[in-house]
Amino acid sequence: MDEVSVTRTSTPSIRAIVADEGLCGQVAALLLCDRGPIHDAFSGEPVEEVLEVVRWSLSHEADEGFDPAEVLTSWARTKGWGVERQAAAPGAGPLRGAGPCSRKVLEGASGGADRPT
């Protein structure tokens, strides 16, 4: 066979797309909270998983006393997401290729049986 390849190179995984300042700002606006806590919780994390957590948070927005910034930053700290990951492994950069964020992971973040663990 000659030098021409008949196979295509694989496309980048969607897990390679990570949350940046712009996405964190949009999430903060959507959740009606400050950018800082959202950036701290999600910076450098796979967008697919961030969106799953945001969907979960929106499903609890009507819960009495639910503060998305407080709940999400506490959950991220516990899970080692965002700036917690970057602080734990300086120079390691954002997480790439993490497993999907399941609803089981998110259960419990609103305060009772639904609080993230």
N, C-alpha and C positions, 0 to 999 in steps of 0.2 A: 504494500500500500504506500502511496506517496505521503508527503508531508501534510496534507490537508486532513483535518479531523472531521469525521462525520457525526461526532457526538457534540452536543452542546455542553457548555460548562454549566454547572448547577447554579441556580439563582440563589441569592442570599436568603437565609432564613428570616422570617418576619421577627424572630426573637432577637435578631441583630439590631432591630430598631428599638432604641431606648429613649426614655423620657428625658427631655432637655428643659431648659428654662422656659421656652415657649409653650410646650405642652403643660408644664406645671402651672404656668400662669392661666392657661385656659381652664384647667381643672379647678383651680382656686376660684375663678370667676363663676364656674358652673356650680360649685358647692357653696358659693357666697361666703368665702373665708379668705384670710390673708394668704399671700403667696408663700411666705417663709415656711410655715409648717408643711405645706404641700410639697414644696421643693425639697425640704429635708426628708420627707417620707418617700418620695418617688424618684428623685434625681438619679439617673443612670439605670433605672430598672426597665425591664422589657415592657414596651407600650401595651402589648396584649394583656399582660397581667395588671398593669395600672388601670386599664379600662375596665377590667373585671371588678377590681376593688371599687372604682368609681361607681359602677352600676349598683354594686351592693350598697354603697353609701347612700346613693339616691333613693334606694328602696326603703331606707330608714329615716329619710329626712323629716317625715311627719311624726316620728317618735318623740315623745316628750323628753326634753333635756338632751337630745342627741346633738352633739357638737362634732361635726365631721373633722375639723382640724385636730381637736384633742384626741378623738378616737383613732384617727388614721396615723397620727404621729406616734401615739403610744403603741399601736399595733406594729408599725414599721420598726420602732425601736426594739420591740420584743423579737421580731423576725429578722432583724439585722438588715433591713432594707435601706435604701437611699444613703444619706450621709453616715448612717451607722455602719454600713458595709464599707464605705470609703474610709472611715476612721479606723476600722478594724484591720484593714489591709491597705495601708497607704501605697499609692502607686499601682495598685491592682486594676484600677479603672472600674467601669460599670460591669455589672453582671450580664453575661450573655449566655443564652441558652438555658435559662432556668425552666423548670417544669411549669405547667399551667397552674394558675391560681384557682384552686377548686373552691366551691361553695363551702365545703367542710372547713377549709382554712379560715374562711371569713365568718363562720358561725360564731356568734357571741360578741361581736364588736359593738353592739348597741347597748350593752350593759348586762343583759341577762344571759339566757342560753344562746344568744346570738352574738356574743362578743368574740372577736378574733383571738386565737390562742397563739 
